[in-house]
Each structure stands twice: as structure tokens, then as C-alpha cells.
Amino acid sequence: MATWSVQDAKNRFSAVIEAARAKPQTVTKHGKPAVVVVDAAEFNRLQRLDQAEAPSLPDLLLAMPQDDEEFERIRLRPRDLDL
């Protein structure tokens, strides 16, 4: 992931946008990551994943059967990878 300082990102905002279309861009403030600029399609994909309302880890752990009981596996579609 490419990194830009706030000043560089402000001065070259169009370049940040173009780069973000290919892969997320980190913008740092005082040397620490502040925000990430992502392509709109990637943002929408992440929102859909968030809205899928996958169960939380505590919910999954509490739902696990005790001892030798059977349990139903959750069918989730693996994410798409752009390699």
C-alpha cells in the first residue's frame, strides 16, 4: 500500500485518486497512518460485506456445541482476490 503525507496528498490529490483506483493509498499525519483512500467500487464491496452481518466471534463461540454435539457449518462465499 502506497503512503502519502498529508501535505503530499493535498498537493497531488489527483495522483492520490488515480493511485487509489489501483490499490488503497494510506495518508499519514505526523508520520502515523490517518486515513486510507480506496476506489469507490472497493468501498462498496466492503460495505456489502459489512451489511452481510456475519456473526461476531463471541456469538460463534457461544453457539459452539459442548462435548461431542454436532453443529451446523455456516456457508460463506470466499472473498475475491485480485492477484
C-alpha positions as CSV (number, residue, x, y, z in Angstrom):
1,M,0.0,0.0,0.0
2,A,1.4,3.4,-1.0
3,T,1.9,6.1,1.7
4,W,1.4,9.8,1.3
5,S,2.0,12.6,3.8
6,V,-1.0,14.9,4.3
7,Q,0.9,17.7,2.5
8,D,1.8,15.5,-0.4
9,A,-1.7,14.2,-0.7
10,K,-3.1,17.7,-0.7
11,N,-0.6,18.9,-3.3
12,R,-1.1,15.8,-5.5
13,F,-4.7,14.9,-4.8
14,S,-5.5,13.8,-8.4
15,A,-2.5,11.5,-8.3
16,V,-3.8,10.0,-5.0
17,I,-7.2,9.4,-6.6
18,E,-5.6,7.7,-9.7
19,A,-3.4,5.5,-7.5
20,A,-6.3,4.6,-5.3
21,R,-8.1,3.2,-8.3
22,A,-5.4,0.5,-8.5
23,K,-4.8,-0.1,-4.8
24,P,-5.6,1.6,-1.4
25,Q,-3.5,4.6,-0.5
26,T,-2.5,5.5,3.1
27,V,-2.3,9.1,4.1
28,T,-0.2,9.9,7.2
29,K,-0.4,12.8,9.6
30,H,2.7,13.4,11.8
31,G,4.2,10.1,10.5
32,K,1.2,8.0,11.6
33,P,-1.5,6.5,9.4
34,A,-4.5,8.8,9.4
35,V,-6.8,7.6,6.6
36,V,-6.9,5.2,3.7
37,V,-8.2,6.3,0.2
38,V,-9.8,3.4,-1.7
39,D,-11.6,3.0,-5.0
40,A,-15.3,3.5,-4.9
41,A,-16.0,0.0,-6.1
42,E,-13.8,-1.4,-3.3
43,F,-15.6,0.7,-0.8
44,N,-19.0,-0.5,-2.0
45,R,-17.7,-4.1,-1.8
46,L,-16.6,-3.6,1.8
47,Q,-19.9,-2.0,2.7
48,R,-21.8,-5.1,1.3
49,L,-19.5,-7.3,3.4
50,D,-20.3,-5.3,6.5
51,Q,-24.0,-5.4,5.8
52,A,-23.9,-9.2,5.4
53,E,-24.0,-9.1,9.2
54,A,-21.7,-12.0,9.8
55,P,-21.9,-13.3,13.4
56,S,-19.4,-11.9,15.9
57,L,-16.7,-14.1,17.3
58,P,-18.3,-14.2,20.8
59,D,-21.6,-15.2,19.2
60,L,-19.9,-18.0,17.3
61,L,-18.0,-19.2,20.4
62,L,-21.2,-19.2,22.4
63,A,-23.1,-21.1,19.7
64,M,-20.5,-23.9,19.6
65,P,-21.8,-27.2,20.8
66,Q,-20.4,-28.7,24.0
67,D,-18.7,-32.0,24.1
68,D,-19.4,-34.2,21.0
69,E,-22.6,-32.5,19.8
70,E,-22.9,-31.8,16.1
71,F,-23.1,-28.2,14.8
72,E,-24.1,-26.6,11.5
73,R,-21.4,-25.0,9.4
74,I,-22.0,-21.5,8.1
75,R,-21.8,-21.4,4.3
76,L,-19.9,-18.2,3.3
77,R,-18.6,-17.3,-0.1
78,P,-14.9,-16.6,-0.1
79,R,-13.8,-13.1,-1.0
80,D,-12.5,-12.3,-4.5
81,L,-8.7,-11.9,-4.6
82,D,-7.0,-9.8,-7.2
83,L,-3.6,-11.2,-7.5
